[in-house]
Amino acid sequence: MAYQVWWIVENRVLYIRQPVDLRLEDIRDSTRDIADHIEAAYQQNPTPLIIGVLDMREATVDRLMRSALSVAVKNVVDVIDPRVWKAKPGFIILITTSNTVKILIYPVIKLSSQPITTVATLAEALTVVSYMYPELQTELDDFRKTDLFAGTQT
């Protein structure tokens, strides 16, 4: 599966789904796409609060470990679009139930100095967003009614 990047709530809540096997090309391309989305949000509003929902549920420990062993952290940092480091989203919500995934992903996310929390499902991620930002409730409810939401719950 290729990566996916799209807005759950336009210019506010960005969904990022990473493939099962992480490759440098995927990281480079997905971070470029993420940076493009964030840059467009900044053009709409110079001080947007962007919440990144990083879905790593499909990243199995075995595959992620093999990817991590073949992709040195230095190489990962080198291919990340530099605009991502400059962006200041509100926080990151990591979707995973794997402690190993957390151990492997947290250091890279922490490089961007963004707060992070972890949940098990997209529904839980949306609950966190609606609790922290109740003004987004209507848009989140609209998203929950879409086929896109249904398709991410597997």
Disulfide bonds with the S-S distance in Angstrom:
none
